[in-house]
């Protein structure tokens, strides 16, 4: 299980699937799908066959042959955006062979259809985007349910897919800064209880996952969960592992216990804005001209909205949502050691709502409220 070495430490929910034979794994996955919904499976199988014939590609030769026995799926807390980041990482036996086959698929798709495949190189990473809804899902079925028109790139030994451009960019930056799941203290503690080999491994960081879970619940369930949230947060890391030897399976489930101490609110009355008001009306075009190469990449290449600042040594200093060249949306700032320093929201460069501040050691300090 090597994916935690490339996945972001912002990961809230992580799934690892291990297998010996990619072709057999896909076949068994298809069998389960057929048993669950035969009509849907028949439609999928027919569409895949037509797609292979039309483009002259083969799932087995152009996909399964370069895969090793690991698929990882992660859902991360939103990076100042409105949607969670979904990442699908497929480990390759040879990343060179993976690139060769993915490039071949790209060439055939471009040559035999009007489908556009965008390509942008950021730093050393080639980021691709297929403008064909459900393209990869036609080959892999439900595994790609969250990736209608995926972006993909190559990181280490993995071909990495995501549902949004900003998710790919965030993953690259987190990987470059070594802000990865493997180095997260909570994950390391939870994973230390298990052997390294797994057929299935699940990991949940409750504090990160809870804000994404509550919108999925009905009002009564959500209210009940909020009532007992202190108890829920006292079990910050949930893990489950399934291992097997071909004849029998073993299930392990661990919930880490650490009594939860709620944060205390500190009310601070904001000062009146005077000269600062002029800064709020800063011309968007001028601000855009001052953007770094990374910022321009977000805004121009993929029309994204997340801007990042870095310390001279290269560590992440801040990240902010933007609109029309101004800070507009969620904002986070970090200490040089990587710990969160503060978080809040902007509206046209003006602080609004509740801002939370933390010590350099990572402990909650205070809150401010702005109108």
Steps between C-alpha positions, in 0.01 A plus 500: 500500500705791365233758404516693833843618383334709224153574636437827684505528878163676453350156437181446699407156365740255338435162338770256394420200279772239454497209256739261324349496153347821349307310230346262755419790732311686226322179400384438857396865530292462183341181635392680817366790293302259277346327801401833650353652182506277192344760272755765594785253459384389153482863391851561636643188333342585165621860511852394590514252216386765251749748640789254470403420142451861394826632645703185440606465862481218752433523869718198569793602281493877549390518863527179698842394370680793663312490831648356817286376787399826665213745454454785745203734531507804727256771591659813644364797686429777247799719423317830540254380239139397509544130427711224658804384306474147363820326394539161332859372490592188303847363557694393191747216461689740278404865483676513163265233363202674656591828327558319171157339505317809624668703224393236247140524620518879475636479145227260385222698663620820334545330164160334484269753663448873561553442873742753646777392739661801661857483621695738722845451651538643849850470642592143400142370498296447183133558582239366257128559471261286293191687380292187461250432776538156654795397281695308766183380669416308182813293564495470878137548593415621850863562601481820294157614618646817655705580191265592216758705308821429688828682514801274531875518548794287610652516848776261597379151398134600477257615234283743694146602404283771655158656463631858485807682372549672835515159668786389274685825560452479876624141499813596308579786735438290811722225357775750416483640855500145645163579656388142444283247681800281580642780719172581675530413870141376526539270201838367616358416841191331355695306236760379750247249638481308173721285278608672177323259264123547454227389268293793622597783732282794608608807694285789622608824664174591674569871550576544131224269378218627727434827308464297179278240663237726654361640170420142396276442802138591554423771755408267788811283462718808462351651815559180695861480381562861597366426848752221546782651295727519806479122533559455128806728503641303792569225246699707248635216285305197377672221312399166355710235328405183317770244422467160338696201376265381227309268732402716796481867592581693815339828604660752738327818615655762729363831632762718664378663824607848607258710715381801302531849648279751315653829391408810697367802316668838554298798383703783343341820374655598167641849451343734247647486154655823373809492282449127465185567298716623213682170492168319475433678173837409351475461127461133404710536184792652692485220758496239228813649342679451831407133521775244508530226242309265727215746548471563127487126447195474722319794346593475134589139414215324676287798598540401862455719807757400763807718553798395711789689661824334612773582752850566353600146601211361295251406774134588445414835663140562397225392263195696400193484279480789254248673279581770245858514626399561865492277805143377511412184692691282742851591614763304695842600625775273633808525720834408346486164681186415301244537781184698435533860622155639421197446280204710398313651207537807281241694303666716233821521708307572822498260796153368582352240730692305764880483489685238706858537622741227610833490680819389329465170686165441330269576792189715468558856625197723436221606265414832341170596342471753218188633333 
